[in-house]
Amino acid sequence: MPVVQLPPEILRLGHPTPFSLRDASGHLLVAKGVVLTSEVQRQKLISREVFVDESEGELLKRAMAGKVYSLLEQNTVLGKIAQAHPDAADLAPSAGAKVELNPLTAWAGLQMRCSGLLRDPAPADFLPRLQKLQHDVLELLNSDVDLSLLVLVHAAGNEIHHYSATHALLVTVLCDLATRQLPDWTEARRESQRCAALTMNLSMSVLQDTLALQDTVPSAQQRAQIVGHSARAVACLSKAGVSDALWLDAVEHHHDKSPGPLAALAPALQMGRLLERADIFAARLSSRKMRPAQSAAAAAKATYLDEHQQADEAGAAIIKAVGIHPPGSYVRLSSGELALVLRRGVHAKSPKVASVISRSGTPLGEPALRDTRLRAHEVTGGVAPHEVKVRLNLEKLLKLA
């Protein structure tokens, strides 16, 4: 990826980053819109040098030209003009301009916040940060449910870095959408569910990230960390000041095996069951170094059927909410093409898709929208991410959605 170096003066404390910040190779360091909250963080970025995508560099050039013109208008001395750099205010959209929300960078920003929170649950500020995170997750989800699922499901199946944060966000979204299918769930209870989903693996977040990149089975020491992580998460949450009994009990019981009608369970156990089913679905959709992601159809089946191979009410609510082929997953069409699901359809078997692999198995030059309601392009089944041998331009696909 071609990049352009960013003047360090643009990075200001308490202001959203005006661009996605990258290293010299183009790898993402900080998503656009993330607020720098400490001078240490800012200096660390400056010391390693930061870059922006070449296309965003054009905006930087225009802002630079505008800054120079403004200084000339003010009769500023030439020495100061020579040292001029645009700051975040110069790069912000003008008053009244429509700000387009980019779901890729928005979810990347939440992923970074979630990762930092789970890895360092400092008691002093953990609770307000967590509450703000779950609020922002809900706000972004509600802005466009399908694009949110597209970004998160695709990330789960194709990226193995930041596994813990991606998993937590995806489980949170799955649970929140599922609660909308269940009767008598108040907003307060849904908030407790979101908080529980974000923190259910709090005590093993670092281990989850390690295991995702590990090419061997868990060691005896790692297995010991996995056992009892629910109780340790509850202890950590209590220490951080969490007093919500539903939240704490749901985390404690999120690995309970409790098939059967949800009405037969206490509210906290219902929440725990929903976490357990969403955890299965998200895990099956996720890639690790030792384990490729499954197709969404296979993940849906594992979620929908309980321990006795009967329909599970919590699992059914999740599948009803997101579909057998959720946005971000891959499907095979009757034409033989492989396609990425962009949006849910009116019917579960007719989502909006874009073909990315031809019937001969070669990548298409440009993604092509297909109408899955037509027999020629019917969905015939799900496809696991590792079967799709192409690197997608997700920005372009989001525009097609």
C-alpha positions as CSV (number, residue, x, y, z in Angstrom):
1,M,0.0,0.0,0.0
2,P,1.5,3.4,-1.0
3,V,1.8,5.7,2.0
4,V,2.6,9.3,2.7
5,Q,4.4,10.4,5.9
6,L,2.2,12.4,8.3
7,P,3.5,15.6,10.0
8,P,3.6,14.8,13.8
9,E,2.1,18.2,14.6
10,I,-1.2,17.0,13.4
11,L,-1.6,14.4,16.2
12,R,-3.2,16.3,19.1
13,L,-4.4,15.1,22.5
14,G,-8.1,14.9,23.0
15,H,-8.9,15.1,19.3
16,P,-9.9,12.2,16.9
17,T,-7.1,11.1,14.6
18,P,-7.9,12.7,11.2
19,F,-6.6,9.7,9.2
20,S,-6.0,6.0,9.8
21,L,-2.4,6.0,11.0
22,R,-0.1,3.4,9.5
23,D,3.6,2.3,9.6
24,A,5.9,2.6,6.6
25,S,4.7,-0.8,5.3
26,G,1.1,0.4,5.3
27,H,0.0,-1.8,8.3
28,L,-2.7,-0.2,10.4
29,L,-1.5,1.3,13.8
30,V,-4.5,3.5,14.8
31,A,-7.9,3.6,13.1
32,K,-9.3,7.0,12.0
33,G,-11.3,8.7,14.6
34,V,-9.6,7.2,17.6
35,V,-8.9,9.9,20.3
36,L,-5.3,10.1,21.7
37,T,-5.7,10.4,25.4
38,S,-2.1,10.5,26.7
39,E,1.1,12.3,25.8
40,V,2.9,9.0,26.2
41,Q,0.7,7.5,23.5
42,R,1.3,10.5,21.2
43,Q,5.0,10.5,21.6
44,K,5.2,6.7,21.0
45,L,3.5,7.2,17.6
46,I,5.7,10.2,16.8
47,S,8.9,8.3,17.7
48,R,8.2,5.5,15.3
49,E,7.0,7.8,12.5
50,V,3.5,7.5,11.1
51,F,2.1,7.4,7.6
52,V,-1.3,7.6,5.9
53,D,-2.7,6.0,2.8
54,E,-1.7,7.8,-0.3
55,S,-5.3,8.7,-1.2
56,E,-5.7,10.4,2.2
57,G,-2.4,12.1,1.5
58,E,-4.3,14.2,-1.1
59,L,-6.5,15.6,1.6
60,L,-3.4,16.4,3.6
61,K,-1.9,18.3,0.6
62,R,-5.2,20.3,0.2
63,A,-5.3,21.1,3.9
64,M,-1.6,22.2,3.7
65,A,-2.4,24.5,0.8
66,G,-5.4,25.9,2.6
67,K,-3.3,26.6,5.8
68,V,-0.6,28.5,3.8
69,Y,-3.3,30.6,2.0
70,S,-4.9,31.4,5.4
71,L,-1.6,32.5,6.8
72,L,-0.9,34.7,3.8
73,E,-4.3,36.3,4.2
74,Q,-3.3,37.2,7.7
75,N,0.0,38.7,6.6
76,T,2.0,36.1,8.6
77,V,5.8,36.4,8.3
78,L,7.4,34.0,5.8
79,G,9.4,32.2,8.5
80,K,6.2,31.0,10.2
81,I,4.5,30.1,6.9
82,A,7.5,27.9,6.1
83,Q,7.0,26.0,9.4
84,A,3.2,25.7,8.9
85,H,1.4,22.3,9.2
86,P,-2.3,21.7,9.2
87,D,-3.8,20.5,12.4
88,A,-6.9,18.3,13.1
89,A,-9.2,21.3,12.9
90,D,-8.0,22.1,9.3
91,L,-8.7,18.5,8.3
92,A,-12.2,18.4,9.8
93,P,-15.2,18.6,7.6
94,S,-16.7,22.1,7.2
95,A,-19.8,23.1,9.1
96,G,-22.9,21.6,7.6
97,A,-20.9,19.0,5.7
98,K,-22.3,15.5,5.9
99,V,-19.9,13.1,7.7
100,E,-19.9,9.7,6.1
101,L,-19.5,6.9,8.7
102,N,-17.0,4.3,7.6
103,P,-17.9,1.1,9.3
104,L,-14.5,-0.4,8.7
105,T,-12.6,2.3,10.6
106,A,-15.4,2.7,13.2
107,W,-15.4,-1.0,14.2
108,A,-11.6,-1.0,14.1
109,G,-11.6,1.8,16.6
110,L,-14.0,-0.1,18.9
111,Q,-11.8,-3.2,18.5
112,M,-8.7,-1.3,19.7
113,R,-10.6,0.1,22.7
114,C,-12.0,-3.3,23.5
115,S,-8.6,-4.9,23.3
116,G,-7.0,-2.4,25.6
117,L,-9.9,-2.6,28.1
118,L,-9.8,-6.5,28.2
119,R,-6.1,-6.6,28.5
120,D,-5.8,-4.0,31.3
121,P,-9.0,-3.9,33.4
122,A,-7.6,-1.2,35.8
123,P,-10.2,-0.9,38.6
124,A,-9.9,2.9,38.6
125,D,-11.6,3.6,35.3
126,F,-12.6,0.2,34.0
127,L,-16.4,0.5,34.6
128,P,-17.0,3.9,33.0
129,R,-14.8,2.8,30.0
130,L,-16.8,-0.4,29.7
131,Q,-20.1,1.4,29.9
132,K,-19.0,3.8,27.2
133,L,-17.8,1.0,25.0
134,Q,-21.1,-0.9,25.2
135,H,-23.0,2.3,24.4
136,D,-20.9,3.0,21.4
137,V,-21.2,-0.6,20.2
138,L,-24.9,-0.3,20.3
139,E,-24.9,3.0,18.6
140,L,-22.7,1.8,15.7
141,L,-24.7,-1.4,15.4
142,N,-28.0,0.5,15.2
143,S,-26.6,2.8,12.5
144,D,-26.5,-0.2,10.1
145,V,-27.0,-3.7,11.4
146,D,-26.0,-5.4,8.1
147,L,-22.8,-3.5,7.6
148,S,-21.8,-4.1,11.2
149,L,-22.3,-7.8,10.7
150,L,-20.4,-7.7,7.4
151,V,-17.4,-6.1,9.0
152,L,-17.3,-8.3,12.2
153,V,-18.1,-11.7,10.6
154,H,-15.6,-11.1,7.8
155,A,-13.0,-10.1,10.4
156,A,-13.6,-13.1,12.5
157,G,-13.2,-15.5,9.6
158,N,-10.2,-13.8,7.9
159,E,-8.1,-12.3,10.7
160,I,-6.4,-14.0,13.6
161,H,-4.9,-11.0,15.3
162,H,-6.9,-9.3,18.1
163,Y,-9.0,-12.5,18.4
164,S,-10.3,-11.8,21.9
165,A,-11.6,-8.3,21.1
166,T,-13.1,-9.3,17.7
167,H,-14.8,-12.3,19.4
168,A,-16.1,-10.1,22.3
169,L,-17.6,-7.6,19.8
170,L,-19.2,-10.2,17.6
171,V,-20.7,-12.1,20.6
172,T,-22.1,-8.8,21.9
173,V,-23.7,-8.0,18.6
174,L,-25.1,-11.5,18.2
175,C,-26.6,-11.3,21.7
176,D,-28.1,-7.9,21.3
177,L,-29.8,-8.8,18.0
178,A,-31.1,-12.1,19.5
179,T,-32.6,-10.3,22.5
180,R,-34.8,-8.3,20.0
181,Q,-36.3,-11.7,19.1
182,L,-37.2,-12.7,22.7
183,P,-40.2,-11.4,24.7
184,D,-40.0,-9.2,27.8
185,W,-36.4,-8.1,27.5
186,T,-36.1,-4.6,28.9
187,E,-33.4,-2.2,27.7
188,A,-31.8,-2.4,31.1
189,R,-31.5,-6.2,30.8
190,R,-30.2,-5.9,27.3
191,E,-27.5,-3.5,28.5
192,S,-26.5,-6.1,31.2
193,Q,-26.4,-8.7,28.4
194,R,-24.1,-6.5,26.3
195,C,-21.7,-5.9,29.2
196,A,-21.6,-9.6,30.1
197,A,-20.8,-10.4,26.4
198,L,-18.0,-8.0,26.3
199,T,-16.4,-9.3,29.6
200,M,-17.2,-13.0,29.8
201,N,-13.6,-13.9,28.8
202,L,-12.0,-11.0,30.7
203,S,-9.7,-13.3,32.7
204,M,-8.2,-15.0,29.6
205,S,-8.2,-12.3,27.0
206,V,-4.4,-12.3,26.6
207,L,-4.5,-16.1,26.4
208,Q,-7.1,-16.1,23.7
209,D,-5.0,-13.9,21.5
210,T,-2.0,-16.2,22.2
211,L,-3.9,-19.3,21.3
212,A,-5.2,-17.8,18.1
213,L,-1.7,-17.4,16.8
214,Q,-0.4,-20.7,18.3
215,D,0.3,-23.6,16.0
216,T,0.2,-26.2,18.8
217,V,-2.5,-27.5,21.1
218,P,-2.9,-25.7,24.5
219,S,-0.3,-26.7,27.0
220,A,-1.2,-28.1,30.4
221,Q,-0.6,-24.6,31.9
222,Q,-2.8,-22.9,29.3
223,R,-5.6,-25.5,29.9
224,A,-5.4,-24.7,33.6
225,Q,-6.0,-21.0,32.8
226,I,-9.0,-21.9,30.7
227,V,-10.6,-23.9,33.4
228,G,-12.4,-21.7,35.8
229,H,-12.0,-18.5,33.8
230,S,-15.6,-17.6,34.3
231,A,-15.3,-17.4,38.1
232,R,-12.0,-15.4,37.7
233,A,-13.7,-13.0,35.4
234,V,-16.5,-12.4,38.0
235,A,-13.9,-11.8,40.6
236,C,-12.1,-9.3,38.4
237,L,-15.4,-7.5,37.5
238,S,-16.4,-7.3,41.2
239,K,-13.0,-5.8,42.0
240,A,-13.5,-3.2,39.3
241,G,-16.8,-2.1,40.9
242,V,-19.4,-4.1,39.0
243,S,-22.4,-4.7,41.2
244,D,-25.0,-5.7,38.5
245,A,-26.1,-9.2,39.6
246,L,-27.5,-10.1,36.2
247,W,-24.2,-9.2,34.5
248,L,-22.1,-11.0,37.0
249,D,-24.2,-14.2,37.1
250,A,-24.5,-14.3,33.3
251,V,-20.7,-14.3,33.1
252,E,-20.3,-16.9,35.8
253,H,-22.8,-19.2,34.0
254,H,-21.9,-18.6,30.3
255,H,-20.5,-22.1,29.9
256,D,-23.4,-23.9,31.7
257,K,-25.1,-26.6,29.7
258,S,-28.8,-25.8,30.1
259,P,-30.8,-26.9,27.1
260,G,-34.6,-26.5,27.2
261,P,-37.1,-23.7,27.2
262,L,-35.6,-20.4,28.4
263,A,-38.7,-19.7,30.5
264,A,-37.7,-22.6,32.7
265,L,-34.5,-20.7,33.6
266,A,-33.9,-17.7,35.9
267,P,-33.2,-14.4,34.0
268,A,-29.4,-14.6,34.6
269,L,-29.3,-18.2,33.4
270,Q,-31.2,-17.2,30.3
271,M,-28.6,-14.6,29.7
272,G,-25.8,-17.1,30.3
273,R,-27.4,-19.5,27.8
274,L,-27.6,-16.8,25.2
275,L,-23.9,-16.1,25.8
276,E,-23.1,-19.8,25.5
277,R,-24.9,-20.1,22.1
278,A,-23.5,-16.9,20.7
279,D,-20.0,-18.0,21.9
280,I,-20.3,-21.2,19.9
281,F,-21.5,-19.3,16.8
282,A,-18.8,-16.7,16.9
283,A,-16.1,-19.3,17.6
284,R,-17.2,-21.5,14.7
285,L,-17.1,-18.4,12.4
286,S,-13.5,-17.5,13.6
287,S,-10.1,-18.5,12.2
288,R,-7.2,-19.5,14.3
289,K,-3.8,-20.7,13.2
290,M,-4.6,-24.3,14.1
291,R,-8.2,-24.2,13.1
292,P,-9.9,-22.6,10.0
293,A,-13.2,-21.0,10.3
294,Q,-16.3,-23.0,9.4
295,S,-19.0,-21.9,6.9
296,A,-21.8,-19.8,8.5
297,A,-24.2,-22.6,7.7
298,A,-22.2,-25.1,9.8
299,A,-21.8,-22.6,12.6
300,A,-25.6,-21.9,12.5
301,K,-26.4,-25.6,12.8
302,A,-24.0,-26.0,15.8
303,T,-25.7,-23.0,17.4
304,Y,-29.3,-24.0,16.6
305,L,-29.1,-27.6,17.9
306,D,-28.6,-28.1,21.6
307,E,-26.7,-30.8,23.5
308,H,-29.5,-33.3,22.7
309,Q,-29.7,-32.3,19.0
310,Q,-32.9,-30.5,19.6
311,A,-33.8,-26.9,18.6
312,D,-32.4,-24.6,21.2
313,E,-34.5,-21.5,21.9
314,A,-31.5,-19.2,22.5
315,G,-29.7,-20.5,19.5
316,A,-32.8,-20.1,17.3
317,A,-33.1,-16.5,18.4
318,I,-29.6,-15.8,17.2
319,I,-30.1,-17.5,13.8
320,K,-33.5,-15.8,13.3
321,A,-31.8,-12.5,14.0
322,V,-28.7,-12.8,11.6
323,G,-29.7,-15.6,9.2
324,I,-28.2,-18.8,8.1
325,H,-25.9,-16.8,5.9
326,P,-25.1,-13.6,7.7
327,P,-23.4,-10.6,6.1
328,G,-19.7,-11.2,5.9
329,S,-20.0,-14.9,5.2
330,Y,-19.4,-16.7,1.9
331,V,-21.9,-18.7,-0.1
332,R,-21.9,-20.9,-3.3
333,L,-24.4,-20.0,-5.9
334,S,-26.2,-22.4,-8.3
335,S,-24.1,-20.8,-11.1
336,G,-21.0,-22.2,-9.4
337,E,-19.7,-18.8,-8.4
338,L,-18.6,-18.0,-4.8
339,A,-20.1,-14.8,-3.3
340,L,-19.8,-12.7,-0.2
341,V,-23.0,-11.9,1.6
342,L,-23.6,-8.2,1.9
343,R,-27.0,-7.9,3.5
344,R,-29.7,-10.2,4.9
345,G,-32.6,-10.8,2.6
346,V,-36.4,-10.8,3.3
347,H,-36.0,-14.6,3.2
348,A,-33.0,-16.4,4.9
349,K,-32.1,-18.1,1.6
350,S,-32.0,-15.0,-0.5
351,P,-29.5,-12.6,0.9
352,K,-27.9,-9.7,-1.1
353,V,-24.5,-11.0,-2.4
354,A,-21.6,-10.0,-4.6
355,S,-19.8,-12.8,-6.5
356,V,-16.0,-12.7,-6.1
357,I,-15.0,-16.0,-7.6
358,S,-16.1,-17.2,-11.1
359,R,-17.6,-20.7,-11.8
360,S,-14.1,-21.7,-13.2
361,G,-12.5,-20.8,-9.8
362,T,-10.7,-17.6,-10.9
363,P,-11.2,-14.3,-9.1
364,L,-13.6,-11.8,-10.8
365,G,-12.0,-8.6,-11.9
366,E,-14.7,-6.7,-10.1
367,P,-17.3,-8.0,-7.5
368,A,-20.6,-8.5,-9.2
369,L,-24.0,-8.2,-7.5
370,R,-26.2,-11.3,-8.0
371,D,-29.9,-11.6,-7.4
372,T,-30.3,-14.8,-5.2
373,R,-34.0,-14.8,-5.8
374,L,-33.4,-15.9,-9.3
375,R,-32.8,-19.6,-10.0
376,A,-29.6,-18.9,-11.9
377,H,-28.1,-17.4,-8.7
378,E,-29.7,-19.3,-5.9
379,V,-27.7,-19.9,-2.8
380,T,-26.9,-23.6,-2.6
381,G,-24.8,-23.6,0.5
382,G,-22.2,-22.0,2.8
383,V,-18.5,-21.8,2.1
384,A,-15.7,-21.5,4.6
385,P,-13.4,-18.5,4.3
386,H,-10.3,-20.5,3.6
387,E,-12.0,-21.9,0.5
388,V,-12.2,-18.4,-1.1
389,K,-8.7,-17.8,-2.6
390,V,-8.9,-14.1,-3.1
391,R,-8.0,-11.0,-1.1
392,L,-11.1,-8.8,-1.0
393,N,-11.3,-5.0,-1.1
394,L,-13.8,-4.7,1.7
395,E,-14.1,-0.9,1.2
396,K,-15.4,-1.5,-2.4
397,L,-17.8,-4.2,-1.2
398,L,-19.2,-2.0,1.5
399,K,-20.1,0.5,-1.2
400,L,-21.9,-2.2,-3.1
401,A,-23.9,-3.1,0.0
